[in-house]
Amino acid sequence: MSAPHFPRLGEYQTIHTPGEKYRCYLPPPLPPSPAVKLEPMMADLERAGWAVGGLNGIGSNLPNPELFLYMFVRKEALVSSQIEGTQCSLSDILRDETGDEPEASFDDVREVSCYVDAMEYGLARMRDGFPLSLRLIREIHARLLAQGRGAGKQPGEFRTSQNWIGGSRPGNAMYVPPPPERLMEFLGPLELFLHDEETGLPVMVRAAMVHMQFETIHPFLDGNGRLGRLLITLMLCHAGVLRQPLLYLSLYLKQNRSHYYYLLQEVRERGNWEAWIQFFLRGVRETAEHTVETAQRILTLLAEDRRRVEGAGKAASTTLRVFQVLDRNPVVTITWVAEKTGLSYPTVQGAFGRLETLGILARHGSGKWNKRYAYKAYLDILSEGTEPLRD
């Protein structure tokens, strides 16, 4: 007699290749059956909803929401890429965007830059009315892997060969997703679930399920983790839960990555959706609250420093013009700021000197020519949690 099949669990397909055999996991479609028990996590769901509401509020009240979004998109791109092994800093990304040479490798910086481009592209497509779909996911993936180490791994195309997670080959891997010839059996139902509002499931619960299922299918040769995390924000924006794309879970997942990987396997091996969804909801709450706190700290810093600049005497007006460049580009050179503002090099140099005296600007790095300066207090707030992973 065959063992009873628990509906929440998928099945395995054994693949025979020359020299070894391995098992691919075939996940069941969403939503899980038996249905997820939401009652024990209603408090977490409510707290997450309140936190996202607070995030929407701070986004509406910011004097320059585009600026805050600009910086947070870059922070998310960096942290999400770090989870996949990228070794660079926020300073590297900002320096690269001002035409300065970063300290990190070219490939690392390009990977993060491509993430920013992919994110902005996906959000723009949805604002134009394009549905969140497999086609859009492929388009975003093409942008994500346009440059850097993943450029040779079928950007924008679902994989045509087997991939795996952990280990040196499928036979000793920690996890092996479905074989390439069967991908559409799982991606098709996932696309339908993206827009299935008849399930009655809250959007945040559906987002948790979609992220889990996407990571389990692992449809691309590279970039699955980054795209899977981006899907969370895209879903919440598409559903109107987020007014602006300010919620990114990568920092939470980076800080709890061992437990995150453990819970993904818990769903695959034991059908424990409840533990995963509860972890996800707590991440939404913590991330939203942290983002609001960060926004408030930045607003306070900018307002206080602006008042100090305005009281800097006769040269306050030109110094203020230079200061206003720093909130978008906290790592700069005199030459770059002169080009951006149209001010002369000596005028910008004088403003830099006054901002140094005020303790707002400080030398950044050790270059002798075209010296770099950083708005250190601002950069420190933004950089919290973005230290490269070394383990």
C-alpha positions as CSV (number, residue, x, y, z in Angstrom):
1,M,0.0,0.0,0.0
2,S,1.4,3.4,-0.9
3,A,2.0,6.0,1.7
4,P,-0.9,8.6,2.2
5,H,-0.2,11.8,0.3
6,F,-0.4,15.1,2.3
7,P,-1.9,17.6,-0.2
8,R,0.2,20.5,0.9
9,L,3.4,18.6,-0.1
10,G,4.6,18.3,-3.6
11,E,6.0,15.3,-5.3
12,Y,9.5,14.3,-6.5
13,Q,10.6,13.3,-10.0
14,T,13.7,11.2,-10.2
15,I,16.1,12.2,-13.0
16,H,18.7,9.8,-14.3
17,T,21.8,11.3,-16.0
18,P,25.2,9.7,-16.9
19,G,26.9,9.1,-13.6
20,E,24.2,10.0,-11.1
21,K,20.5,10.4,-10.4
22,Y,18.8,13.1,-8.4
23,R,15.3,14.1,-7.4
24,C,13.5,17.3,-8.5
25,Y,10.8,18.8,-6.4
26,L,7.4,19.4,-8.0
27,P,5.3,21.8,-5.9
28,P,1.5,21.7,-5.6
29,P,-0.4,24.7,-7.0
30,L,-1.5,27.7,-4.8
31,P,-3.4,28.2,-2.6
32,P,-2.3,25.4,-0.2
33,S,-4.7,22.7,0.6
34,P,-5.7,22.2,3.3
35,A,-6.2,26.0,3.6
36,V,-3.8,28.0,5.7
37,K,-5.1,28.7,9.2
38,L,-5.1,32.5,9.4
39,E,-6.8,32.8,12.8
40,P,-3.6,32.4,14.9
41,M,-1.8,35.1,12.8
42,M,-4.5,37.7,12.6
43,A,-2.7,39.9,15.1
44,D,0.5,39.8,13.0
45,L,-1.6,40.6,9.9
46,E,-3.2,43.5,11.6
47,R,0.1,44.9,12.9
48,A,1.6,44.5,9.4
49,G,-1.3,46.4,7.9
50,W,-1.0,49.3,10.4
51,A,2.8,49.5,9.7
52,V,2.3,49.7,6.0
53,G,-0.4,52.3,6.6
54,G,2.2,54.3,8.5
55,L,4.6,53.9,5.6
56,N,2.1,55.2,3.1
57,G,1.6,58.1,5.4
58,I,5.2,59.1,5.6
59,G,5.5,58.7,1.9
60,S,2.7,61.1,1.4
61,N,4.1,63.7,3.8
62,L,7.7,63.8,2.6
63,P,8.6,67.1,1.1
64,N,10.6,65.3,-1.6
65,P,9.2,61.7,-1.8
66,E,11.1,61.1,-5.1
67,L,14.4,61.7,-3.3
68,F,13.6,59.3,-0.5
69,L,12.4,56.7,-3.0
70,Y,15.6,57.2,-5.1
71,M,17.8,56.4,-2.1
72,F,15.7,53.5,-0.8
73,V,15.6,51.8,-4.2
74,R,19.3,51.8,-4.2
75,K,19.6,50.5,-0.7
76,E,17.2,47.7,-1.5
77,A,19.1,46.9,-4.7
78,L,22.3,46.7,-2.7
79,V,21.1,44.5,0.1
80,S,19.2,42.1,-2.2
81,S,22.3,41.7,-4.3
82,Q,24.4,41.1,-1.1
83,I,22.3,38.2,-0.2
84,E,23.4,36.6,-3.5
85,G,27.1,37.3,-2.7
86,T,27.7,40.8,-4.1
87,Q,30.5,42.6,-2.2
88,C,30.0,46.3,-2.5
89,S,28.7,49.2,-0.4
90,L,26.1,52.0,-0.8
91,S,29.0,54.4,-1.2
92,D,30.3,52.4,-4.2
93,I,26.9,52.7,-5.9
94,L,26.5,56.4,-5.3
95,R,30.1,57.1,-6.4
96,D,29.5,55.1,-9.6
97,E,26.4,57.2,-10.4
98,T,28.3,60.4,-10.1
99,G,31.0,59.1,-12.5
100,D,33.5,58.4,-9.8
101,E,35.4,55.1,-9.7
102,P,34.0,52.8,-6.9
103,E,36.2,50.6,-4.7
104,A,34.2,47.4,-5.4
105,S,34.6,45.3,-8.5
106,F,32.9,46.4,-11.8
107,D,30.7,43.3,-11.9
108,D,29.4,43.9,-8.3
109,V,28.5,47.5,-9.0
110,R,26.9,46.6,-12.3
111,E,24.8,44.0,-10.7
112,V,23.4,46.5,-8.3
113,S,22.9,49.1,-11.0
114,C,21.0,46.5,-13.1
115,Y,18.8,45.7,-10.1
116,V,17.9,49.4,-9.8
117,D,17.1,49.6,-13.5
118,A,15.0,46.4,-13.3
119,M,13.0,47.6,-10.4
120,E,12.3,51.0,-11.9
121,Y,11.3,49.4,-15.2
122,G,8.9,47.0,-13.6
123,L,7.2,49.7,-11.5
124,A,6.9,52.0,-14.6
125,R,5.4,49.2,-16.7
126,M,2.7,48.6,-14.1
127,R,2.0,52.3,-13.7
128,D,1.3,52.3,-17.5
129,G,-1.3,49.6,-17.0
130,F,0.7,46.5,-17.9
131,P,-0.3,43.5,-15.8
132,L,2.0,41.7,-13.4
133,S,2.5,38.6,-15.5
134,L,5.1,36.0,-16.7
135,R,5.9,38.3,-19.6
136,L,6.6,41.2,-17.3
137,I,8.7,39.0,-15.0
138,R,10.8,38.0,-18.0
139,E,11.2,41.6,-19.1
140,I,12.3,42.6,-15.6
141,H,14.7,39.6,-15.5
142,A,16.3,40.7,-18.8
143,R,17.1,44.1,-17.2
144,L,18.3,42.4,-14.0
145,L,20.9,40.4,-15.8
146,A,21.8,42.8,-18.6
147,Q,25.3,43.3,-17.2
148,G,27.6,41.7,-14.7
149,R,28.1,38.0,-13.9
150,G,24.6,36.9,-14.9
151,A,24.8,38.4,-18.4
152,G,25.6,35.0,-19.9
153,K,22.8,33.1,-18.1
154,Q,19.8,33.6,-20.4
155,P,18.5,37.0,-19.4
156,G,14.8,37.3,-19.9
157,E,14.3,33.6,-20.6
158,F,13.1,30.8,-18.4
159,R,15.9,28.2,-18.0
160,T,16.4,25.4,-20.4
161,S,18.7,23.4,-18.1
162,Q,18.6,22.1,-14.6
163,N,19.7,24.3,-11.7
164,W,20.0,23.6,-8.0
165,I,20.6,25.2,-4.6
166,G,23.6,24.2,-2.4
167,G,26.1,21.6,-3.4
168,S,28.3,21.2,-6.4
169,R,25.8,19.3,-8.6
170,P,22.1,18.2,-8.4
171,G,23.1,14.9,-6.9
172,N,24.4,16.5,-3.7
173,A,22.3,19.7,-3.7
174,M,20.2,20.9,-0.8
175,Y,17.3,21.5,-3.1
176,V,16.6,20.8,-6.8
177,P,13.6,22.6,-8.4
178,P,11.5,21.3,-11.2
179,P,13.2,20.2,-14.5
180,P,13.2,22.8,-17.3
181,E,10.8,20.9,-19.6
182,R,8.1,21.0,-16.9
183,L,8.4,24.7,-15.8
184,M,5.2,25.9,-17.4
185,E,3.2,23.3,-15.5
186,F,4.0,25.4,-12.4
187,L,4.5,28.9,-13.8
188,G,1.1,28.9,-15.5
189,P,-0.9,28.3,-12.3
190,L,1.4,30.8,-10.4
191,E,0.5,33.5,-13.0
192,L,-3.2,32.8,-12.5
193,F,-2.8,33.0,-8.7
194,L,-1.2,36.4,-9.0
195,H,-4.6,37.8,-10.0
196,D,-6.9,35.4,-8.2
197,E,-8.9,37.5,-5.8
198,E,-11.6,34.9,-5.3
199,T,-9.4,33.0,-2.8
200,G,-10.4,35.6,-0.2
201,L,-6.8,35.7,1.1
202,P,-5.3,39.0,2.2
203,V,-2.9,40.5,-0.3
204,M,0.0,40.2,2.1
205,V,-0.6,36.5,2.6
206,R,-0.8,36.0,-1.2
207,A,2.5,37.9,-1.6
208,A,4.1,35.6,0.9
209,M,2.8,32.6,-1.0
210,V,3.9,33.9,-4.4
211,H,7.4,34.6,-3.1
212,M,7.6,31.1,-1.7
213,Q,6.3,29.4,-4.8
214,F,8.6,31.5,-7.1
215,E,11.7,30.5,-5.1
216,T,10.6,26.9,-5.2
217,I,10.1,26.9,-9.0
218,H,13.3,28.8,-9.5
219,P,12.5,29.4,-13.1
220,F,15.7,31.3,-14.2
221,L,19.4,30.2,-14.2
222,D,20.4,33.2,-12.2
223,G,18.7,36.1,-10.4
224,N,15.8,34.1,-8.8
225,G,16.4,35.4,-5.3
226,R,16.6,39.0,-6.3
227,L,13.5,38.8,-8.6
228,G,11.6,36.8,-6.0
229,R,12.1,39.5,-3.4
230,L,11.2,42.2,-5.9
231,L,7.9,40.4,-6.7
232,I,6.8,41.1,-3.1
233,T,6.9,44.9,-3.7
234,L,5.5,44.6,-7.2
235,M,2.5,42.7,-5.9
236,L,1.7,45.1,-3.0
237,C,2.0,48.1,-5.4
238,H,-0.1,46.4,-8.0
239,A,-2.8,45.7,-5.4
240,G,-2.7,49.3,-4.1
241,V,-1.6,48.2,-0.6
242,L,1.5,50.3,-1.2
243,R,1.0,53.8,-2.6
244,Q,4.7,54.1,-3.3
245,P,7.3,51.3,-3.6
246,L,9.0,51.9,-0.2
247,L,8.7,48.4,1.4
248,Y,11.6,46.1,0.7
249,L,12.2,43.0,2.8
250,S,15.7,42.2,1.7
251,L,17.3,43.8,4.8
252,Y,15.0,41.7,7.1
253,L,15.8,38.5,5.1
254,K,19.5,39.3,5.1
255,Q,19.5,39.7,8.9
256,N,17.4,36.5,9.3
257,R,18.7,34.6,6.3
258,S,19.4,31.2,8.1
259,H,15.8,31.1,9.5
260,Y,14.5,32.3,6.1
261,Y,16.1,29.4,4.2
262,Y,15.0,27.0,7.0
263,L,11.4,28.1,6.6
264,L,11.4,27.8,2.8
265,Q,12.5,24.1,3.3
266,E,9.8,23.7,6.0
267,V,7.1,24.5,3.5
268,R,8.6,22.1,0.9
269,E,9.2,19.2,3.2
270,R,6.4,19.6,5.8
271,G,3.9,21.9,4.3
272,N,4.4,24.4,7.1
273,W,2.9,27.4,5.4
274,E,1.8,29.0,8.7
275,A,5.3,29.4,10.1
276,W,6.5,31.0,6.8
277,I,3.6,33.4,6.5
278,Q,3.9,34.5,10.1
279,F,7.6,35.1,9.6
280,F,6.8,37.1,6.5
281,L,4.2,39.3,8.2
282,R,6.5,40.1,11.0
283,G,9.1,41.1,8.4
284,V,6.6,43.4,6.7
285,R,5.8,45.1,10.0
286,E,9.5,45.4,11.1
287,T,10.6,46.7,7.7
288,A,7.8,49.2,7.4
289,E,8.4,50.5,10.9
290,H,12.1,50.7,10.3
291,T,11.6,52.6,7.0
292,V,9.3,55.2,8.7
293,E,11.9,55.7,11.5
294,T,14.6,56.1,8.9
295,A,12.6,58.6,7.0
296,Q,11.9,60.6,10.1
297,R,15.6,60.6,11.1
298,I,16.6,61.8,7.6
299,L,14.0,64.5,7.6
300,T,15.2,65.8,10.9
301,L,18.8,65.7,9.9
302,L,18.2,67.6,6.6
303,A,16.0,70.3,8.3
304,E,18.6,70.9,11.1
305,D,21.5,71.0,8.7
306,R,19.6,73.3,6.3
307,R,19.0,75.8,9.2
308,R,22.7,75.7,10.0
309,V,23.6,76.4,6.3
310,E,21.1,79.3,6.1
311,G,22.9,80.9,9.1
312,A,26.3,80.7,7.4
313,G,26.5,84.4,6.6
314,K,27.0,86.1,3.3
315,A,27.8,83.0,1.3
316,A,24.7,81.1,2.6
317,S,22.8,81.2,-0.7
318,T,25.6,79.5,-2.7
319,T,26.4,77.1,0.1
320,L,22.7,76.1,0.3
321,R,22.7,75.4,-3.5
322,V,25.6,73.0,-2.9
323,F,23.9,71.5,0.2
324,Q,20.7,70.8,-1.8
325,V,22.7,68.5,-4.1
326,L,23.9,66.4,-1.2
327,D,20.5,64.9,-0.2
328,R,20.4,63.0,-3.5
329,N,24.1,62.4,-3.9
330,P,25.8,62.2,-0.5
331,V,29.2,61.2,-2.0
332,V,30.5,63.8,-4.4
333,T,33.5,65.7,-5.8
334,I,33.9,69.4,-6.3
335,T,34.1,69.0,-10.1
336,W,30.9,67.0,-10.2
337,V,28.9,69.4,-8.0
338,A,30.2,72.4,-10.1
339,E,28.9,70.6,-13.3
340,K,25.5,69.8,-11.6
341,T,24.9,73.3,-10.2
342,G,26.6,75.5,-12.9
343,L,28.6,77.2,-10.2
344,S,32.3,77.8,-10.7
345,Y,34.9,75.4,-9.3
346,P,36.2,78.0,-6.8
347,T,32.7,78.8,-5.6
348,V,31.9,75.2,-5.0
349,Q,35.3,74.7,-3.3
350,G,34.5,77.5,-0.9
351,A,31.0,76.0,-0.2
352,F,32.7,72.7,0.5
353,G,35.0,74.4,3.0
354,R,32.1,76.0,4.8
355,L,30.2,72.7,4.9
356,E,33.3,71.0,6.3
357,T,33.6,73.6,9.0
358,L,29.9,73.0,9.9
359,G,30.6,69.3,10.2
360,I,28.3,68.4,7.4
361,L,30.8,67.3,4.7
362,A,33.9,65.2,5.4
363,R,36.7,63.8,3.2
364,H,35.8,60.4,1.9
365,G,38.6,58.0,0.8
366,S,42.2,58.8,0.3
367,G,42.5,60.0,-3.3
368,K,44.8,63.0,-3.9
369,W,43.2,64.2,-7.0
370,N,39.5,65.1,-7.5
371,K,39.0,64.4,-3.8
372,R,35.7,62.9,-2.7
373,Y,33.5,64.2,0.1
374,A,30.6,62.6,1.9
375,Y,27.6,63.9,3.8
376,K,28.6,61.5,6.5
377,A,25.6,61.7,8.9
378,Y,23.2,61.2,6.0
379,L,25.2,58.4,4.5
380,D,25.5,56.7,7.9
381,I,21.7,56.5,8.3
382,L,21.2,55.2,4.8
383,S,23.9,52.6,5.1
384,E,22.7,50.9,8.3
385,G,22.5,47.2,7.6
386,T,24.2,47.4,4.2
387,E,27.6,46.0,5.3
388,P,28.7,43.3,2.8
389,L,28.2,39.7,4.0
390,R,31.5,38.0,4.7
391,D,30.5,34.5,5.8
